[in-house]
């Protein structure tokens, strides 16, 4: 039986590739010799960069560029900062996932708190004033924090349906670059990368906020001590 035209064409293409490539073992050896000294590859971090004042400053700067409200607070002031943020947004009812740090819950006095066990229904979730979470890690270069569904972060719907998201993240979880962050994350977990409030310009290039998630994003970075007065953001690692 004569081979069909598509099958014959496929075999011809593959044959040409084999002739061009030659010995596959030699190709594999050359591939293995390609330099891979990527910056911070494998999670290597420069001394003092993760959570350093310069790293945190760049993280806050990039978040502000995206239109998020972001600031650094002292560890002892974290509960009052949370209370101030929620009050400022008029958030009387918020969802707080299981595992949110207990010391920070002191800032929830006077706020109606909904847990997510059993899961809050979509209608109820849509009616709350906001959601309060922490994050797995943050990336200074891109102004991004990552949610992986771990303690204090909850399932994806919790941070996509409410119109206001307050994220509180320890400074020592903020790294300089994406490779560093990826090395800290488990790829089998449900990872959500958040860079500023939800916004899209898909239709007629007109910016619309709140389509794919919260239109209002507020981030509190909790540090053990404030940065020195003369600190400045580090350079973008992608450009250095």
N, C-alpha and C positions, 0 to 999 in steps of 0.2 A: 504494500500500500504506500502510495506517495504521501510524504509528510505534508501537512497543511502549510500554507504560506506563512502564517504567524509563527508556527513552530520552527520552520526552516530559518526564518529571519532571526529568531531568538538564538538559535544554535550558531548562526554565522556571527552574530554580535559577540557571543561568549567566546567563540574561537578566536576572534580578533583580539579580544581582551587577553586571553591566555598567551597568545603569541607576543603581545606587547609587554606583558608583565614578566613572562619567563618563569623561572624557578620560584615558586611561592615561598619556599623556605628562605631564599635569599631576600625576598621582599620583607618577610617577617623580621629578619635580622636587621635590615636597614631601618625598619619602623621602630624596632626596639632601641636603636641607637639615637633616635631623635631626642635632642636635649629637652628635658622637661623640668627645668629649674624654675617653675613658675613662682611668682612672688607669693609667699605664704602657702604654698601648695602643701596639702596634707594637714593643714591646720596649724602649721608653725606660726607663732606670733612673735613679733619683736618685743623685747622686754619692756613692760610698762605701757604698751599701747592699748590693750584691752581695758576699757573703762578709764583710761587716762583722761585728764582734763581736756587735752587737745582732741582726743577721739570723740568725747562726749560733745564738745563744742561744735564739731563738724556735723555730728548727728542732728543736733538741735537746729543748726543752720539750714541743713538740707530739708528737714521737716517743715521749717518755716517757709522755705521756698515753695513747697507744695501747697501751702495754705493751711497747714495744721497749726494748732496752738501747742507749743512745746516749751518746757522749761525744766530747769534743774532744781531739785529740792533736797534739803538735808534729810537724813534718815529719820531724825526725831520729829521733823516737821511733816513727814509724809501723810499721816492721818489728817492733819488739819488742811493740808493742800488738797487732799481728795475731797474733803467736806466743802472746801471753798470752790473747787471746780464744779461739783455737783450742784451746789447752791447757785452758782453763777449761771448755770444752764437751766435752772428751774427743774432739775431732775428729782422728782419726788419718789419715783418708783424705778428701780434699776435691777437688772439681772446680774448676779455675781456667781460665776461658775464655782464648782467645788474645788477646793485647793487654793483659793485665793489667800495669800498670806494673812494669818490672824492679826499680827501687829498693825496691819493697815486697815483692818475692819473697824477700828475705833473711829474712823472718819465717816462711818455709815450711820452714826447715831442720828435719829430723826428722819432717816430715809427708809422707805419700804423696800425691803430686799427680797427678791425672788431667787430661789435656787433653781437648779435645772435637773432635779432628781425627785420625782419623775420629770421628764422633759417638758418644758413650757411649750404650749401649743402655739402655732403660728399666729393666730389671731391675738392671743395674749402677748406674744413677743412683739407684734407690730404695735401694740398699744402702750408698751412701756416707754419711759422717758430716755432710757439709755442702757448701756451695758458697761460693766467695769471688769477689766481683765488685766493680767500681766502678759508677758511674752517670753518666748523661748530664747530669742537673741535679737540683736539689732545690728544694722550695718551702717556705719558712719558715712561711707563713700556715697551711698545711694539714698540715705535718709529713710531706710526701710526697717520695719520690725517684722519678725516672723512668728506666726502662731502655729503650734504643732498639735493642738488639742490636749496638751499636757495639763498639769495642775494649774488652776487659776485661769485657764484659757478657754476651756469648753469646746463644744462642737461648733462647726462653721456657721450654722444658722444664727448663733448668738451674736456674732459680730458682723453679720450681713443684713439682718432684718431691721434692728433698731436704728434710729436716725442719728444717734449720738454714741460715740465710742470713746471711753476714757481708758487709756492704757497706761499702766504703771510698770516701769521696768527698772530693775537694778542697774546701776552704771556698769558694774563688772560684767554684764552680759552683752555689752556693746563692743563690737570689734570693728576694725578698720575696713575690711574688704569682704566681698562676697565669698571668695574661697575660704576665708577663715570661718565665716558663718556656716557654709555648707559642711565643713568638717565637724561642726558641733551638732548638726542636725541628723536625725534618722530619716533616710529617704523613704522608708515604708510608712511613715506617719503622714497624716493629712496636713500638708504644709500650705499655709496661706501667707503670702508676702504682701505687706501693706505699706504703701508709700503715699501718705497723705490721704485726704478725704476722697471718697468715691467721686469720680468725674469722667465724663465722656464728651467727645466732640464728633461723634460718628455721623450725626445728622446735620448736614449743611454747615459743618465746621463750627457749630455753635456749642459752647461749653454748657453742659447740663450736669448739675451735681446731685448725688444721692440716688443714681439709677442702679448701680451695682452694689451698693453698700451705704454705710453712714455718710451723710453729707457733712457732718461735723466730727472732726477727730481732734482729740486732746491727748497729749502725751506728757507724763511726768516721769522724769528720770531721777531715781533715788540714789544719791551719793552719800558716802560716809562723811565727806567734807566737801565744801564748795571749791570750785577752781580758783586759782590765784587771780587777782584783779587784772594782771597783765597777760593772761592766757589768750591765745588765738587759735583758731582751728588749724588742724594739720592740713597739708596739701592733699588734694584728691589723689589716693594711691593709684588710680588708673592713669594719672598723668605724670607720675614720678617714676 
